[in-house]
Amino acid sequence: MIRFLYLGSRLLSSPLEAMFTLLIFILSKDLGASPLQIAIIACSKPIVSLIAFYASSFLQGRPECIRIFLLGAICTGSIPCLFFPFIDNIWFFVASYPLFIASQRAVFPAWNEALKEKVGLSQMPTLIAKGVSIHYFLLICIPVFCSFFLDQNPQIWKVLFCGLGALQLLSLFLILFLKLQSTKVQSLPFSFRSITIGPWQSGLRLLRQRPDFARYLLLFFLGGAGIIAIQPIIPIFFKETLRLSYQELTLAISLCKGVAFIATSEIWARLSQRMSLYRLNGYVNLFSCLFIALLVLSSGNTAWLYAAFLMYGIMQGGAEISWNLSGPMYSEKKESTAFSNLNLALVGIRGCICPVIASLTFLYSSSSAVFIGAGCLCFLSLLYALWLDRQPQAEISHVH
């Protein structure tokens, strides 16, 4: 039953997220959004991971609240979309984006704990691989499908958001069937201190108690830092250096990356059962290095660009598996929410810092300098992963 509920929830929620990827272009092209409004949307994605971190910290010590938490997150993200056809205020649409993304990120620890309880660690990798494949497939197909209607009638986007918001609300009925054991654990008290700095204090205690997990988080942070850093530079590189057409851009980013992600996610799931997460992330970082190297080569021949995004899709497939499994695996028989929640916090911090550093570097140098620096960071994280895997205390070598 839990498999059907998880995959069904992914199927019903992914189309709306795919539509939200078009919102920044819709507001810019059809509504004349200001640079400030566009900047808020562009910068909000990493910041909302921190908001999701605070929201999901409510679940620590309260696993019996997972179902009501999922219901609340679904409503928070989708209900504003139902009002799109009746509202013309651009700020409403701008605010709906971070609200939706935060709700999507916040359910990550909740679902991981539910899956860990119901299917166990041995079956989680395969189930998560199927879920992220469904998610990624829809992220590719829905924008292409909706773009046809947008070209015919630019004003139809409000109706599309409303319809897909209603579709996501259908997943509420699936969550109602989610039944989890109510375990008696010590709940965290509510106070201003517990809400503001409590989650950070809890996270620091966990890192001191579990240095193995702290090393994993550092590895994942460093491995993704190079990739995250170059995100604001890639569009400039495409425009000024490669001068790509929209067709070439779509072929590289959507098709090559998407096909590679979907084709390899099951392979990554099987690998996660046979090796430590340290080594798994080492392989992920290897493909990160290949992506950046091929991206640099594409300045001489755009054919390398397609190979680069094949590497990106493979890398992202492994990163998704690692990110989703780390909390349940390191928590072992304990509640996994605190572990998964720290993942959210580090992703948010990384997303706030790395693109800013890369953008400043680009202003005073060039895109090549940014790519080389990011590639070196990914290579160092690869070496760090291999070093960690060789240590006698390398943990969680297999999932049984």
TAQUIMO-V700180 format. One record per helix or strand. SS is the DSSP state (alpha for helix, beta for strand). FROM is the first residue (numbers start at 0). LEN is the number of residues. If there is no record, write none. Layout:
# TAQUIMO-V700180
ss:SS from:FROM len:LEN
ss:SS from:FROM len:LEN
This chain:
# TAQUIMO-V700180
ss:alpha from:1 len:19
ss:alpha from:22 len:8
ss:alpha from:34 len:25
ss:alpha from:62 len:24
ss:alpha from:89 len:29
ss:alpha from:120 len:32
ss:alpha from:153 len:16
ss:alpha from:170 len:6
ss:alpha from:191 len:18
ss:alpha from:210 len:19
ss:alpha from:230 len:12
ss:alpha from:245 len:27
ss:alpha from:276 len:21
ss:alpha from:302 len:29
ss:alpha from:336 len:28
ss:alpha from:366 len:24
